[in-house]
Amino acid sequence: MATAEVGFVTVSRAVIAAAADLVAGVERRVVGDDNVRTAQGNAWAAICADRARAQARADMDVMVAALAARPRTRRARRDRQRAVGSSPRSSASQAALVSTR
């Protein structure tokens, strides 16, 4: 049985190798020899993608820092608003509510 298993493994590897060669040959004919993807090309594409993500992260950090450093305009508007009960009308109504008993 050991011989049959070794034979099966050998045949399987041969079939897979032939299929890989066929796919590589088809790719070369379809896209051309200059455009065939290689491990080096894949690695370079991954490096470029990593750099682009890092740059996008850095750009986002700069935008967040700029927003955090910018003075808040809402606080200035709230300071100009009157406090509750500070108008003459509200003062008069509060005086009317005071009991005289």
Steps between C-alpha positions, in 0.01 A plus 500: 500500500786739563596482134145582393488802732835628376383453142179691571692787661743513209221505244311767697806722514562452130141595415517811718833605348363453148189703587715781643714505185185511287357792697831688482517444124144620449569809711808585293305470177203700626677791672840482334844424640547852636179494706532159666458530875795383702571465870717810477219691330251387763737605778549843343123546463458411868769750600331773295162420657653512850659836425171637368317385814769653722476829310121501532534436874752784532271734306211409729716562809589847367134581437399383848779702660391808305140454612605448861720811496231721349316717753144400561251756375204358689646597835529862391135505395384358830686768694298767321166339582304624795456279798157366584304752707716800412249687284281777649187302424621196691603719796150646514341159486725375779399798715135421440553146621640611835244444770398796714368294788 
